[in-house]
Amino acid sequence: MNENSVHPTDEREARLVKQLRAWAGVIQPRPQFATQLEANLLARWKSISVPVAPRKTINPTNPKRRQPMLKRLFLALAAVAAVLVLALVLPALFGGDHDLPPLPRLVSAAGPGSQPMPQGLLAGADLTLITDLPEAPAEVPVYRIATTPFPATSEEALAWARDFGLPDPKVYRDPREPEAIFVLGDDGQQLTFRQFGPMGSIDYGNERAAAATEGTPLSFDQAAEVAVSFLREHDLLPAAYRIQESEHFAPRPENPIRFVHIVPELGGHPLAGYRSGAQVAVNPAGQVTYASFNPLTFEQNGNYPIKSAQEAYDELSGGQVAGSPFRLDTDVRYSAEMDVQHYSPPPPAWSIGQPVILTGWVHVLVAEDGSDVRAELMARGGTQYDLTGPRLAELANVGFDDVQIKGTVVAQVGEHRWQVEVADWETIPQRQPHCLVGTFTLDEDGAWLVTDGGERYRLPNAPDELSDGQRIEVCADERPADGGDVDWWSIVSPPMSEDEGYVGSSSSSVSVVVESSVEEPLPPTQAETIFEIGQSVEVTGVVHATIFVSGESRRVEAWLDVDELGEEQPPYPLSGSPDVLEAIAQLDYLHAHVRGRVVTSGQEWAPGGLGIEIEDFEKVWPDERVQGFLGHIDLETLEGREVAVFTDHETDQRYVLAPSLEVEGYWTAGRDPMLDSEQIFMAGLVHPANTYGGLPILQPVSSRYGRETEAATSADQFPLEVGPSVVDEAAMMGPGGLQGAFVVDRVELAYYYEPQPGYVARSTDGPPLTQEPAEMIIQPAWVFYGHNADDTVRFIAYVQAVVEEHVQNATP
């Protein structure tokens, strides 16, 4: 996923995102879990998240609005979906070398509305070439590429599974993604077929093999031999290929699985990009536990002249060609001198017959013929529970909510896997993780975390490796009272929030190559809309805007959250002249009345795939503005609902906080530490018209708490940021961009491939209006690999290889 897509708005969120990035590289859950988690999170995002959309002003008559922080966090997962898109669809190519149709200018993760990489991303980098540049022919072929037809019906999927070797296969469906087809054999093997537009993926899992994790990991050569044999046996091995190992998924003592990446080659050049080839996971016994593949066919489609490696390097090192490199991935790591340790609690030691209360998310599969229901609960930390009992069928309607299960332990299936009979269940609010930083302390009463503020929290089952006085960061679902036990699920030492040199593994562009076993995420399902293309509209809503700058260029992205439609929807993207967009961006977070025309937005998450082209607009309430407040939060019951009430210490005015109307338990789930603060600073907007329980509604924009706020005497002591966020695109890859001295130590010619889900615009009655074809043209690119002196920052840069005269001037 694109790990640089989340832009936290406060210190707690920044630390949380940082922590999550590190966990992604060390936890290594079962590949099937990672696959389903990615699909589930992205599907959750479909219904609750929109790209870059900040907190929204609420309508108090609609108490089910979602939690703004989750929207930003799920944005990180929404960025995973954005990674998949690349518009390379061409007209048919005709003629010879003297009549070549122009090829699209490569744009990473391109699609409708995509933008080229900004100019100057490498301007701050001093590149030194330390390897010989490879020779290449003056012309190379481009290829027409198409995916192998996927099973479209249950009968086709069953036939595919029988040919694959699944014994007694049976078709299941996931109520949350009804288009996907799950085929389960009676021996623990499983095939999952997902298709969206012209894209698709096939995923294989073997539960019995996945449970066999005892022993020493196979060597890479041994695992590669197993992987190649597996693909050859199932007629999935490319005609020409290279074998690679992903450093992101190296075997670990607690997870001795070896991952192998089989990369197709064309004319001796690898297929580079996202999801190129097959991923195969092999256990110590030499069994395939998981595989993901996307069978492709290639057909030459004309020869094109290309730049030499020297010309491409000169273009790269100059750093001033807009859109070149068209993709730049950066990976920022811990320095070799740092010894960062990650700890997880021991697995639960339940006894058979023990009553338990479990919390997590549930994956439910229902047999297509209605004869069977299977459900698994995945708890925080990776422990899995196979659920049984007569109430399983009820879980099919859970959707993407978290669930609390009350039941009885029936059996232990593995070290981290149990079977539980369900007695009762209920959905619960999604919980925000709490991370605390402090010093590990040992005394006669046990192990403790002592925060810098003096609070003490007991650490049950503390790792033996920790020493008294060591700095740690502890994360849990709930923050206990001072002196209480922390039900922790992660400890990191030293705390990453105190490591100024580490910013996580990140990508400078919207695309990043992650060689993992995780499948293609689902494309966002478009929310329904009451509008039609070409319709003239007048709508009122809240404006959200971000301004992107690169050198002297300036680009505005704006959305309108239309509240008057009566139900939760993503906001509508706004378009118009640069002057109009710049002007409406100044109303960020404020209400505007917009007159315009409904157009195709090019954004799949938008309602109906539509946007609004602005003709003119006006601010609804002249006095509406973001203000600063000093006060405290209490929980009260108003109109039969528990809400958070903010009391302004300077005026004694009381406000209902909008998030407590959006999500039940917003403040109580995990108990937000602001509830325990005597005085906090909050920036927000008072809704000019709406009230709840007789009190005005305050929509928070940002907040802070701690010694500084408790000592403050006026809200004016804290800066108040108003207006749209301004993002320097040249700095999006990390702190200050790619700065300093770097060496380029490897260069190769590759064929660039990013599968595109295709864009489907839907009318109000459902039928698709347009659909991209399943074929695309892949073309060559020069790929440059480099790093800084201490190897803490690595990069991969992609430069289009076809000469400019055969490239379209406009981006797709």
N, C-alpha and C positions, 0 to 999 in steps of 0.2 A: 504494500500500500504506500501511498505517498505520505511519508511521515512528516513532511513539512507543510502540510495543508492546514493544520489547526493553528489558529492564532489566538492563544488564550488572552483574556482581557484582564485577568488579575493574577496576583502572585500564586494563589492556591491552585488555580487552573494550570498555570505554567508548570508548577511542580508536578501536578498530577499527570499532565501530558508527557512530561519528561520521564516520569516513573513508568508510565505505560509503555513507552518506547523501549525502555530497557527490559521490561518483563517479556516483551515480544521476542527478544533474542535469547532468553534463558529458560523460559518455562517449557517450551516445546511440547504442547499437548499432542494427543493422538492426531494424525492427519485428518481422520474422519471428523474429529471434533473441530479442528481448525476450519475444515471445509464448511461444515454446517454452521459454525459460528459466524463465518464471514457472510454466508448467504442470509442468515437470520438477522444479523445486525444491519445489513444493507436493506433488507426488507423492512426492518423496523424504521430505518431512515426514510423509506418511501412514505410512510404515513406520518412521521413526526418531524422530519428534518428537511432543510433546504440549504443549498450551498451559501455560505457566508452570511446567512440571515441572522441578524442579532436578535436581542430580546424584543418582543412585540408588545404593543399596547393592547390591553385585553378588553373584551366585551364581557362584563360581569355576568351577563345572562348565559354565558357559555363557559361553565366551570371546568371543562375538560381540556383546556388549552395546555400544551405540553411545556415541559420545563426548559427554560432557555439554555441552561448550562448543558443539558443533554443534547440540545440542538447543535451546540458548538462541538461537543465531543463526537456526536454521530456524524458531524461534518467530516471528521477524520476518516470515518468509514465511507461517507459519501465520496470522498476523494478517491478511495479504492475503485469505485465504479467509473470515475472520470478517467482513470488510467487506461481503460480499455478501448477508448474511442480513437479512430484514425481514419480520416476521409481520403481514401486513395482510389475511389471508384472512377474509372475512366471510360470514355467511349471506346469502342473496338479500335484496335490499332491496325492501320492499313499501310501498305506500301513498303518501300525499302528504306535504306539509310538516308535517301535524299528527300523523303516525304514522311518524316517521323512526326506523329502527333506529339504535342508537348506533354510532359509529365507534370503531375501536381508538385508544387513546392512542398517538401516534407515539413510537417508541423507535428510535433510530438503530441499524442493524444488529441489529434485534431478532430473536429466535427463541426456541425453547424454553429457558427458564432465563435469558433476558436480563434486564438490570436497567435502570431509568431512569437518566438522567443525574443525578449527585449534586447536591444543593442547594448553592448558593453558588459555582458556578464563575465567576461574574462579580462576586462580592461585592467583590473587590479592584480592580475596574476602574471608573474614573470616565469614564462615557460622555457624550459631547457630540454632539448631533444637528446636522449642518451641511447637511442637505438637506431639501427639502420631503417630507413624507410623502404617498405616493400615495393617491388616492381609490380606493375599491373598492365594488362593489355590496354590498348587505346580504346577499345569498345568491349562492352560486355552485354549479355542479354538481360532483359527484364523478363519477369515471369508473371503469367496469370495464375493466380492461386485461388483455390476453392476448397471449401470444407467438404468432407465426405458426408453424404446425406445421413441425417440422424433419424432414429425411429420416431415417427410422428404419432403412432398409435400404440396401445397396449400390446396388440398382437405382434407388431413389428419389434417392440422392445423384448417381448418374450422370445421371439425367434433369435434375436441378437444374443440374448443371454444364454440360450441353449447352445448356440454355436460357440459361444465363449467358454462353455463348460460348467455353467451353474447347474447343480442338480435340483430338480423339482422346483423351478423358479416360479415366483408368485409376484404379481404386480401390487404395489402399494402407492398411496398418494399422501402428500403432505398437505393438509388443509390450507396452510399458509402460502403455498406455491403450487397451485393445482396443475400448472402446465408441466411441471417436472414429473418424470416417471422413475420410480424406485422399483428395482427388481431384486428380490431377496431369494437366495438359495437356502436350502434347509441345512447347509453346513456352515453358515456364518459368512458366506461370500455375498457381495452386494454390488450391483451396478446402478449408477444414477445417470440419467440422461436429462440434460437441460438444454433447451434451445431458446434463443431470444433473437428475433430478426434472423439475419443470416448466420449469426454466431451460434456456437454450441459447445458443450463440453461433455465428456464421458469420464466418470470417476469410478474407480474400483476400490473396494475395501474387503478385507478379510479379518473378521473379528477374532477368530481363533489364532491366526498368525500374529495379530496385534497384541494379544495377551501374552505371547511367548517372548518376553523381553529379558529373560535371564541369560547371562552369558556375556562374552566379550564381543564387541562389534566386529563384524567382518572387515577385512581390509577393503580399501576402495576397489581394488582390482577384482576381488572376490564378489563384492556386491554388484559391480558393473557387469560381470559375467552372468549373474542371476537376472539382472534387469534386462539385458539384451536377449537372453534366452526367453524370458517371459513375453517380451514384445514380439519376438520372432514367432513364438508358439501361437500367438493370437493375431498374426499377420498385421501387426501394428508398427513394425520396425521400418524406419525410412530406408530408401535405397542407398543413400549415403548419409553418414552421420559422424559426429564426434561425441565423446563422452566427457562430461564435466561433473565435478562435485561442488555443491553449494556450501560455501563457508558459513552461511547463515544458519545452516541446519547440520552442523557437525554432531556426531554422536556424543552423548554425555553419559556419565555413569548411571543416572536414573532413567535414561532413555537411549539405550544403545542401538538406535536405528540409524542405518546408513542411507542417505538419499543420493540418488543418481539422476543426473539430467542428461537425456539423450537429445542432442541438438541436430536437426537436419542440416545437410550441406547441399549447396547448389553450385556446381562447377568448382568444388573445393572451397567455397566460401560459406561460413556459417549463417544460419538464419538468426538474426539478432532482434531484440525487442522484447515484448511482453508475451509470455506463454508460448514461446517458440519451442516446440518439441514436446517430449514426455517427461514427467517426473515419476520416479519409482522409488518406493521406500522398502528396505530389506532388513529383516530382523537378524539376530545372531544365528538363528537356525537356518538361514539361507532361504527364508520364505518371504514372498512379497506381501506386505501388510497393506499397502495403499499404492495406487497409481492414478495419475491423471493424464489424459491424452486428448488431443484434438487432431484427428487424422486429416491431413491436407494432401491435395494433389497440385502438381506444378506443371505448367506448360510454357515453353519459351514463347515470347511474344515480341520479338524484334530486338535488334542490337542497338545500343546507344553509346555515343562517345562519353568518356568520363574524365574527370580531372585526375592528374597524377597525385600520388601521395604528398609530394612536395607542395603542389598547389593547394591541396586541402589543408596542409599544415600551416602554410602561410596565411590562409584565410582564418584558421583557428587562432594562431598566435597574434594576428593583428588585432583581434578582439573588437573590431569596429564594424563588422558586417551584420546588419540587422537580420535576424532569423538564422544566423549561423554562429555557433552550432545550433541546429534545430532542436537538439535535446542535450541537456547537460545534467548528469546525475552526480551528486556528491554524497560521500559517506564519511561522516565525522565520528571518530572512535575515541575510546579511552587511549591515553598514552600507554606505552608498554610498561612505564614505571608504576602505574597505578594498579593497586591490587584491590579491585572492587569485588565484594562477595555478596551473593544473593542467597537468601535462605527462605525456605518454605516450611510450614509446620509439618509434623509427621502425619501420615494418613490416619483417618479415624479408626479406632479399634472397637468397633461395635461388637456386640455379642448377639447370637441368634435369639430371636424373640424379644429383643430390646425395643421399646417404643422410641421413636425418633421424630424430630421436627426438622425438616430439610427445606432449604431455600435455594432457588436457582432458576434457570430457564429450562423449559421442557421442549423436547422434540418428539412429535407424535406422527406416526405413520398408520394409515388406515388402509386395510386391504380393499382393493377396488371392488371385490365382490361382497364386502361388508362382513366377512367371516372372522376378521382378526383386527386387533388394535395393538400397536406396540408403542411404548412411551419410555423415554429416557430423561432423567433430570441431571443436568450438569451443574454442580455446585461450584462456588468460587474456589479456585485453587486446583480444579481439575478432577475432583472425585466424581465418579459417575454412578448413578443409581438406575438400575433397570426396574421399572415400576410394574406391578402386577395388581390384580384384583378386579372386582366387578365395576369399579367406578372409572376405569381407564377411558371409556368412550367419552366421558364428560370432558376430558382434557383436550379433545379435538377442537374445542371452541375457545381455547385459551388465547390464541393469537400470539402476540409477541410480548405479553406481560410477563413479569416475573411471578413465580408461583411459590407458595409455601405448602409443603406436603406434611401431613401427619400420618404416620404409619408404623409398621413393625418390620424389623429386619428379618428377612427370610433366609438369606444365604449370602456368603461372600464369594464373588465371582473372580476377583483378582485383588492385588494389593490396593488399588485405587478404585475398585468397582464392587458394588453391593447390589443385592436384590431386595426390594422393599415392597411390601403389600400396602396399598393406599387405603387408609380409613377415611380421610377427609382432606380437602384441599381448598385453597382460596388464592386469588390473585392479590398481589401486594404492590405497592409503589416501588419503582426502581430506585435503588439506593445509591447515593453518592459515596464513593470511597473517601475515607479520611486518612491522611498521612501526617504523622507527627515526627518531628525531628528533635533529637536531644542526645543525651549521654547514657550509655548502657552502664548500669550500676548493680553491683552485687553486694548484698549484706546478709545478715542472719535470717532475714525474712524471705530471701529469694532474689530473683532477677527483676530489675525495674528499668523503665525508661523515665529519665528525668529531663523534662523540657527546659529550654533556656528561660522560660518564665517561672520555673520552680514547680510545675505540676509533676506528680509522680504517678506512674501507671505500671501495674504489675504485668510481667511478661511470662505467662505460663508456657512451658515447653520451650524455653529460650534455647537457641543453638549453643551447644557446648563450645563451639569454636570462638564465641564472642568473649572478649576480655573486659574486665572492669575499666571504665573510663573511655571506652571506645565510642566514637560518634556513630550513630545509627539513624535510619529513617524507617519508621514502622507504619504499615498500612493495614487498615481494617475497615469493615463495613460500618462500624459504629464507634463513636468516641465515648469512652466510659466516663463516669464521674471521677474526679480526682481521687486517686487511691484505688480505683477499681481495676479489674482484670481486662486486658486487651485481647479480644478474640482475633488475633492477627493472622493475616495470610501472606504477608511479605515483610521481610526485613532486609535492608540494603545497608552495607557499610563499606566505605564512608557514604554519607548521604549524597545523592546526586545533586540535590539542590545546593550543596556547598562546593561542588566541583565546577569552577569557573571555566575549565577547559573542555568540558563535555557538553555537547548540545544534542546528543542523540544521533542516531543514524538517520540522515535526512537527504532529501532530494531537492535540487534547485528548481526543477521544472515540475510540471504537473504529472510527470511520468517517472517511474523508477523501476529498474529491473530487480525483482526479488525472486531469486530462484528457490521457490518453495513448492510444497505439494498442495497448496491451496487452490481450489478450483476457481473458475470464472464466477464473480459475483453476479447476482441477478440484476438485470437492468431495472431502473426505477419504474414503478408503475405510475402512470400519469393520473393525477387526481382529475375527477370529472369537473367540467366547467359548464356554466350556463351561456357562455359566449360562443360566437361563431366567427370564423375568419372573415375579415372585411366589415364586421359590424362596428358601427359608431357607438361609443359608450361614454357615459359620465359616471365615474365611480369615486368614492371617498375611501381613504385608507391611510395606513402609516407608511411613510417612506423609509427605506433602508438603503444606504449608499456607501460605496467604497471607491476611492479615487486611486488609480494605479499610475505611477509616474516612472519614467525611464529616461534619464537625461532630460531633454527638453520636451519630450512627448508626454501626453497626459490622456488617460482613458478613464471614463466613468462607468461603473456598473451600478445600476439602481434597480430597486424592486418596489412594488406597492403591495402591502399586505391589506387586501380588501376585506374588511370586517363585516360588511353589510350583507354578505351572501348567506349568513346564518349557519355556517359550519366551518370547521378547521380546514384550511387549505394552505398549500405553499403560496408565497406571494407571486405576483405576476412580474416577470422581467419588463423593464421599461426601456424603450428605445426612442430615438429622436436625434435632433441636431446636437453637436457637441455643446453649443451654448445652452440649449434647453436642459440637457442632462446635467451640466455643471450647475445650473441654477437650482434644479430640483434637488440635487445632492445636498445643498445647504439646509434642506429640511429634514435631514437624517433624524429619525425617531419621532418626527412630528407628523400631524395629520395634514393631508393635502387632498384637494378635489381636482381630479384629473379628467380632462376631455381628450379623447383620442380614438384611434382605430385599432381593432383587434388584428394582430398579425401572428404568423408563425414565429415562435421565439427561438427555435434552435436549442432549447434547453429541455431535456426529457423529463426533468422533475417538475416543470411548470404545469399548472392545471391545463389539461388537454394539449400540452405542448405549445400553449399560446402565450403571447405577450401583448403589451399595449404600446403602440407608437403614439407618443405624446404630441398633441396639437397645442394645447395650452393647459395651465394649471394655476392653482392659487392655494395659499395657506388657509386652512379652515378657521383656526382660532388665532388671531393676531398675537395674543399674549401667551400662547403655549410655548414653553421653553424648558430646558434642562436646568434643574436647580440643585444646590447642595444643602444637605441637612445633617445636623448632629443630633443623635437621639439613641433610643434603645428599642428593642423588639420584645413584645409580650405575645403569648398565645391566648386568644380569647374565642369564645363561641358567640357568633353573630348569625342570626337567622338560621339557627340549627346547624351551623357549619363551623368547624374550628379554623380560624384564620390567624395570620400574623398581623399584629397591629404595631405600627411604628409611631412612637411619640417623639415629636420634635422638641428638644430641650430648650430651644430659644423662644418658641412660641406656645408650647404646650398643645399644639394642634396634633390630633391623632389621625393616622391614615391606615387604611387596609392595604397591605402589600399585595400587588397583583399576582405574584407567583403562587401565593397560597390559594388563590381562586383558580389558577390554571391547573395545578396538580395537587391532589389531596396528599397530605403528609410531606409537602415540599420541605418544610422546616423541621419536622419531627423525625423523618427517616434519617437515622444516623445522627440526629440532633446537631443541627448546624451550630458551630461554636459562637456565632454572632448572638445566639440566644442567651449565652452566658456572659456576654460583654456588657459592662455598665454603660458604655457609650461607644457608638460606631459612627463613621461617616458614610453617608449614602448620597449618591447622585442619582437623580431620577426626574420623572415627569408626573405632575399631578394631572389626572384626566380632567379636562375642562368641563365635562358634562356628567359623567357617570359617577355614581356612589354605590356603596354597599353597606347595609346595616346603618345607614345614616351618616357614614363617614366617607370622605373623599378617597379615591383610589390612587396609590402611588406606584408607578411602574419603575422599579430600579433599573439603572443603567450600569452602575458600578458601585462598589462598596469597599471599605477597608476597616480594619479593627486592630487593636493592639494598644501598647502603652501610649503611642503618639496620639491616637484618637481619644483615649480616655483622659488625657491631660489637656486636650484642646478646649478652648473657650468659645470658638466661633467656627462655623463652617467655612468662613472665608479664608481660614488658614490652609485649606487644601485646594490645589488647583482643580478647576472645573473644565474638563475637555468637552467642547461642543462642536457640532459639525461632523462631516463624514470622516471616516478613517482614511489616511493617506498611506499607501503602501509603495515603498520603493522596490520595483520589480528586480532591480539589480542586486538587492539584498535579500531576496526571497530564499536563496539557497542556504542561508545561515548567517551568523553574525558578520556583518560587513561584506558579505559576498565572498567570492573566491579570491582571497588576497594573499600576497606573498609569493615566495619562490616554490615552483613545482617542477618536477621532471616528468617527461613523457617517456615511458619505458616500454610501451607496446603499441603497435599500430597494425590494423588489419582492415581488409576490405570485406564487408559483410552485406547481406541482404536484409533490409530493415522491414520488420513485420510487427504491426500492432493490430490485432483483430478489432473490427468495428462492429458494434451491435446493430448498426443501422438506425436510422431515425424514422420514427413512425408518427406522423401527425394524425390526430383523431378528430373526427367531427363530433358534434354533441350526441349523435345517436350511435356512436361506437365504431363504424367501419373505418379501417385505415384509409387515409387519403394518399399517402405515398409510402413506398418501401424500397430501401436500397437493395440492389441485387447481392447475391451471396458471393460474388467474385470480386477480387481486387487485384491490382497490379502491385507487385513488390519490386523495388528498385534498389540499386546498390548505394551504400553509404560507407564513408571512411570512419572508422571507430578508433579513437585515441584514448589510451589508458594512462593515468598518471597519479602522482601522490606528492605530498610535501616531504620535507627532510626526515621527520620522525615518523612518517607513515600514519599519522593520526587523521589526515584528511586525504581521501582518495577521490578521484573523479573519473568519469567516462563521458567523453564528448563525441557527438555524432554530427558529421558534416555530410550534406548531400553530395553524392559523387557525380551525378550526371551534370554535364556542362550547362552553363546558364542558358545558352541559346535554345536548349531543348526543355526548359523548365518554364511552366506558366508564371507570368509575372505576379499574378494575384495568388494569395494563399487560398486554399480550398474554402 
